[in-house]
Amino acid sequence: MGIVSLSIPKNLLEKVDSYIREQGFANRSEIIRQALRSYMSEGKRLEEIKGEITATITTIYQKGAITRETTDIQHSYSDIVLTFLHTHIEKGYCIEIIVAKGDVQLMKAFISALKANKQVSEVKVTLL
């Protein structure tokens, strides 16, 4: 098995360690392997779909971190964004749940733009 080294912010690492204890993972490597499998599986499902799709896209970011770039991304894809909900959650974080419907290629581009934004700490896609 290959070895990969990565840097993780302290607050995220504390959450990972807590989750490992709660869920009974053997170690950090196992939880990261499982997270990577899940992430790649999500991308594969999106790659296999053709035509029009409906999805919810959940983004999480630190309160105050959203910049004009993030707003511009959502406005750039206003033809597929049906609505969104924004609320404040734990310890200075915000969550946005976006409902989008449109061509899968456009949806993939929208999701990629959100994931590429360094201000967004998490993007979760649920296909309907």
C-alpha atoms as an extended CHARMM CRD file, in Angstrom:
* protein
*
       128  EXT
         1         1  MET       CA              0.0000000000        0.0000000000        0.0000000000  PROA      1               0.0000000000
         2         2  GLY       CA              1.2770000000        3.4920000000       -0.8750000000  PROA      2               0.0000000000
         3         3  ILE       CA              1.8220000000        6.1750000000        1.7210000000  PROA      3               0.0000000000
         4         4  VAL       CA              0.4300000000        9.6950000000        1.3130000000  PROA      4               0.0000000000
         5         5  SER       CA              1.1560000000       12.6180000000        3.5970000000  PROA      5               0.0000000000
         6         6  LEU       CA             -1.2670000000       15.5140000000        3.8970000000  PROA      6               0.0000000000
         7         7  SER       CA             -1.8470000000       18.6090000000        5.9660000000  PROA      7               0.0000000000
         8         8  ILE       CA             -5.1780000000       19.0170000000        7.7450000000  PROA      8               0.0000000000
         9         9  PRO       CA             -6.2670000000       22.0880000000        9.7350000000  PROA      9               0.0000000000
        10        10  LYS       CA             -6.2410000000       21.4210000000       13.4740000000  PROA      10              0.0000000000
        11        11  ASN       CA            -10.0080000000       21.8550000000       13.9420000000  PROA      11              0.0000000000
        12        12  LEU       CA            -10.7580000000       19.3830000000       11.1300000000  PROA      12              0.0000000000
        13        13  LEU       CA             -8.2660000000       16.8620000000       12.5110000000  PROA      13              0.0000000000
        14        14  GLU       CA             -9.9340000000       17.1000000000       15.9300000000  PROA      14              0.0000000000
        15        15  LYS       CA            -13.2960000000       16.3630000000       14.2780000000  PROA      15              0.0000000000
        16        16  VAL       CA            -11.7540000000       13.4210000000       12.3760000000  PROA      16              0.0000000000
        17        17  ASP       CA            -10.2790000000       11.9660000000       15.5610000000  PROA      17              0.0000000000
        18        18  SER       CA            -13.5960000000       12.3650000000       17.3660000000  PROA      18              0.0000000000
        19        19  TYR       CA            -15.4510000000       10.6970000000       14.4980000000  PROA      19              0.0000000000
        20        20  ILE       CA            -12.9440000000        7.8220000000       14.4690000000  PROA      20              0.0000000000
        21        21  ARG       CA            -13.6870000000        7.1490000000       18.1440000000  PROA      21              0.0000000000
        22        22  GLU       CA            -17.4690000000        7.4920000000       17.6970000000  PROA      22              0.0000000000
        23        23  GLN       CA            -17.7130000000        5.3020000000       14.5970000000  PROA      23              0.0000000000
        24        24  GLY       CA            -15.0940000000        2.7150000000       15.5270000000  PROA      24              0.0000000000
        25        25  PHE       CA            -12.6440000000        3.2280000000       12.6570000000  PROA      25              0.0000000000
        26        26  ALA       CA             -9.3110000000        1.5070000000       13.1890000000  PROA      26              0.0000000000
        27        27  ASN       CA             -7.2660000000        4.6580000000       12.4840000000  PROA      27              0.0000000000
        28        28  ARG       CA             -7.0010000000        7.8740000000       10.4700000000  PROA      28              0.0000000000
        29        29  SER       CA             -5.9080000000        6.0340000000        7.3500000000  PROA      29              0.0000000000
        30        30  GLU       CA             -9.0640000000        3.9220000000        7.2860000000  PROA      30              0.0000000000
        31        31  ILE       CA            -11.4250000000        6.8750000000        7.5850000000  PROA      31              0.0000000000
        32        32  ILE       CA             -9.5450000000        8.7400000000        4.8350000000  PROA      32              0.0000000000
        33        33  ARG       CA             -9.6300000000        5.6600000000        2.5520000000  PROA      33              0.0000000000
        34        34  GLN       CA            -13.3940000000        5.3740000000        3.0910000000  PROA      34              0.0000000000
        35        35  ALA       CA            -13.9260000000        9.0960000000        2.4590000000  PROA      35              0.0000000000
        36        36  LEU       CA            -11.9250000000        8.8790000000       -0.7820000000  PROA      36              0.0000000000
        37        37  ARG       CA            -13.9280000000        5.8560000000       -1.9610000000  PROA      37              0.0000000000
        38        38  SER       CA            -17.1600000000        7.7100000000       -1.2770000000  PROA      38              0.0000000000
        39        39  TYR       CA            -15.9220000000       10.8500000000       -3.0400000000  PROA      39              0.0000000000
        40        40  MET       CA            -14.8370000000        8.9050000000       -6.1260000000  PROA      40              0.0000000000
        41        41  SER       CA            -18.0720000000        6.9130000000       -6.1950000000  PROA      41              0.0000000000
        42        42  GLU       CA            -20.0920000000       10.1470000000       -6.1750000000  PROA      42              0.0000000000
        43        43  GLY       CA            -18.0710000000       11.4710000000       -9.1180000000  PROA      43              0.0000000000
        44        44  LYS       CA            -18.4840000000        8.2240000000      -11.0300000000  PROA      44              0.0000000000
        45        45  ARG       CA            -22.2720000000        8.2960000000      -10.6650000000  PROA      45              0.0000000000
        46        46  LEU       CA            -22.3530000000       11.8180000000      -12.0560000000  PROA      46              0.0000000000
        47        47  GLU       CA            -20.1210000000       10.7820000000      -14.9540000000  PROA      47              0.0000000000
        48        48  GLU       CA            -22.4640000000        7.9390000000      -15.9190000000  PROA      48              0.0000000000
        49        49  ILE       CA            -25.5970000000       10.0960000000      -16.2130000000  PROA      49              0.0000000000
        50        50  LYS       CA            -26.6940000000       11.7470000000      -19.4430000000  PROA      50              0.0000000000
        51        51  GLY       CA            -29.3790000000       14.3340000000      -20.1500000000  PROA      51              0.0000000000
        52        52  GLU       CA            -31.1750000000       16.4210000000      -17.5570000000  PROA      52              0.0000000000
        53        53  ILE       CA            -30.7780000000       15.8660000000      -13.8260000000  PROA      53              0.0000000000
        54        54  THR       CA            -32.0210000000       17.3380000000      -10.5740000000  PROA      54              0.0000000000
        55        55  ALA       CA            -29.6800000000       17.5680000000       -7.6040000000  PROA      55              0.0000000000
        56        56  THR       CA            -29.1840000000       19.1490000000       -4.2330000000  PROA      56              0.0000000000
        57        57  ILE       CA            -25.7520000000       20.6260000000       -3.6840000000  PROA      57              0.0000000000
        58        58  THR       CA            -24.7840000000       21.3090000000       -0.0960000000  PROA      58              0.0000000000
        59        59  THR       CA            -21.8640000000       23.6280000000        0.5970000000  PROA      59              0.0000000000
        60        60  ILE       CA            -20.2640000000       24.4230000000        3.9440000000  PROA      60              0.0000000000
        61        61  TYR       CA            -17.9280000000       27.3370000000        4.5880000000  PROA      61              0.0000000000
        62        62  GLN       CA            -16.7420000000       29.5860000000        7.4060000000  PROA      62              0.0000000000
        63        63  LYS       CA            -19.0520000000       32.4790000000        8.1860000000  PROA      63              0.0000000000
        64        64  GLY       CA            -17.7780000000       35.5840000000        6.4200000000  PROA      64              0.0000000000
        65        65  ALA       CA            -15.5490000000       33.5780000000        4.0820000000  PROA      65              0.0000000000
        66        66  ILE       CA            -17.8310000000       33.7690000000        1.0730000000  PROA      66              0.0000000000
        67        67  THR       CA            -16.5060000000       36.1840000000       -1.4510000000  PROA      67              0.0000000000
        68        68  ARG       CA            -17.8090000000       37.7700000000       -4.6040000000  PROA      68              0.0000000000
        69        69  GLU       CA            -16.3760000000       34.7370000000       -6.4330000000  PROA      69              0.0000000000
        70        70  THR       CA            -18.8610000000       32.3680000000       -4.7880000000  PROA      70              0.0000000000
        71        71  THR       CA            -21.7980000000       34.6500000000       -5.5080000000  PROA      71              0.0000000000
        72        72  ASP       CA            -20.6190000000       35.0190000000       -9.1030000000  PROA      72              0.0000000000
        73        73  ILE       CA            -20.4610000000       31.2250000000       -9.4870000000  PROA      73              0.0000000000
        74        74  GLN       CA            -24.0880000000       30.8510000000       -8.4180000000  PROA      74              0.0000000000
        75        75  HSD       CA            -25.1870000000       33.7130000000      -10.6710000000  PROA      75              0.0000000000
        76        76  SER       CA            -23.2510000000       32.2070000000      -13.6060000000  PROA      76              0.0000000000
        77        77  TYR       CA            -25.3810000000       29.0860000000      -13.3030000000  PROA      77              0.0000000000
        78        78  SER       CA            -28.6950000000       30.8220000000      -12.5920000000  PROA      78              0.0000000000
        79        79  ASP       CA            -30.3090000000       28.9250000000      -15.4610000000  PROA      79              0.0000000000
        80        80  ILE       CA            -29.9860000000       25.6660000000      -13.4830000000  PROA      80              0.0000000000
        81        81  VAL       CA            -30.1500000000       26.9610000000       -9.8710000000  PROA      81              0.0000000000
        82        82  LEU       CA            -33.8070000000       26.7490000000       -8.8340000000  PROA      82              0.0000000000
        83        83  THR       CA            -33.4250000000       27.9530000000       -5.2570000000  PROA      83              0.0000000000
        84        84  PHE       CA            -31.1080000000       27.8640000000       -2.2590000000  PROA      84              0.0000000000
        85        85  LEU       CA            -31.2610000000       27.9880000000        1.5110000000  PROA      85              0.0000000000
        86        86  HSD       CA            -28.5820000000       29.6930000000        3.5870000000  PROA      86              0.0000000000
        87        87  THR       CA            -28.2620000000       29.2980000000        7.3450000000  PROA      87              0.0000000000
        88        88  HSD       CA            -25.6630000000       29.5920000000       10.0910000000  PROA      88              0.0000000000
        89        89  ILE       CA            -24.5770000000       26.4010000000       11.8050000000  PROA      89              0.0000000000
        90        90  GLU       CA            -22.1200000000       25.4300000000       14.5190000000  PROA      90              0.0000000000
        91        91  LYS       CA            -19.0760000000       27.4530000000       15.5300000000  PROA      91              0.0000000000
        92        92  GLY       CA            -19.1060000000       30.1410000000       12.8600000000  PROA      92              0.0000000000
        93        93  TYR       CA            -19.9350000000       28.0090000000        9.8460000000  PROA      93              0.0000000000
        94        94  CYS       CA            -22.6020000000       28.5060000000        7.1950000000  PROA      94              0.0000000000
        95        95  ILE       CA            -24.3950000000       25.9350000000        5.1000000000  PROA      95              0.0000000000
        96        96  GLU       CA            -26.0840000000       26.4630000000        1.7680000000  PROA      96              0.0000000000
        97        97  ILE       CA            -28.3640000000       23.9180000000        0.1810000000  PROA      97              0.0000000000
        98        98  ILE       CA            -28.8180000000       24.5560000000       -3.5150000000  PROA      98              0.0000000000
        99        99  VAL       CA            -31.5190000000       22.8680000000       -5.6000000000  PROA      99              0.0000000000
       100       100  ALA       CA            -30.5150000000       22.6910000000       -9.2390000000  PROA      100             0.0000000000
       101       101  LYS       CA            -32.0140000000       21.1720000000      -12.3700000000  PROA      101             0.0000000000
       102       102  GLY       CA            -30.5250000000       21.0660000000      -15.8330000000  PROA      102             0.0000000000
       103       103  ASP       CA            -28.2060000000       19.4230000000      -18.3150000000  PROA      103             0.0000000000
       104       104  VAL       CA            -25.7300000000       17.0840000000      -16.6640000000  PROA      104             0.0000000000
       105       105  GLN       CA            -22.7410000000       18.7390000000      -18.3790000000  PROA      105             0.0000000000
       106       106  LEU       CA            -23.7560000000       22.1410000000      -17.0420000000  PROA      106             0.0000000000
       107       107  MET       CA            -24.3940000000       20.6180000000      -13.6020000000  PROA      107             0.0000000000
       108       108  LYS       CA            -20.9150000000       19.0460000000      -13.5790000000  PROA      108             0.0000000000
       109       109  ALA       CA            -19.3530000000       22.3900000000      -14.4800000000  PROA      109             0.0000000000
       110       110  PHE       CA            -21.2940000000       24.1150000000      -11.6770000000  PROA      110             0.0000000000
       111       111  ILE       CA            -20.2550000000       21.4980000000       -9.1110000000  PROA      111             0.0000000000
       112       112  SER       CA            -16.6190000000       21.6770000000      -10.2710000000  PROA      112             0.0000000000
       113       113  ALA       CA            -16.6380000000       25.4680000000       -9.9160000000  PROA      113             0.0000000000
       114       114  LEU       CA            -17.9610000000       25.1810000000       -6.3550000000  PROA      114             0.0000000000
       115       115  LYS       CA            -15.3830000000       22.5280000000       -5.4490000000  PROA      115             0.0000000000
       116       116  ALA       CA            -12.5610000000       24.6190000000       -6.9100000000  PROA      116             0.0000000000
       117       117  ASN       CA            -13.4640000000       27.5800000000       -4.6990000000  PROA      117             0.0000000000
       118       118  LYS       CA            -11.0010000000       27.6380000000       -1.8020000000  PROA      118             0.0000000000
       119       119  GLN       CA            -13.5590000000       29.4080000000        0.4270000000  PROA      119             0.0000000000
       120       120  VAL       CA            -15.8600000000       26.3700000000        0.3460000000  PROA      120             0.0000000000
       121       121  SER       CA            -14.7280000000       23.6690000000        2.7760000000  PROA      121             0.0000000000
       122       122  GLU       CA            -17.2130000000       20.9760000000        1.7340000000  PROA      122             0.0000000000
       123       123  VAL       CA            -19.4340000000       20.2220000000       -1.2570000000  PROA      123             0.0000000000
       124       124  LYS       CA            -21.8800000000       17.3140000000       -1.1440000000  PROA      124             0.0000000000
       125       125  VAL       CA            -24.0210000000       16.3650000000       -4.1410000000  PROA      125             0.0000000000
       126       126  THR       CA            -27.1860000000       14.3250000000       -3.9520000000  PROA      126             0.0000000000
       127       127  LEU       CA            -28.7160000000       13.2590000000       -7.2370000000  PROA      127             0.0000000000
       128       128  LEU       CA            -32.4920000000       12.9750000000       -7.2840000000  PROA      128             0.0000000000
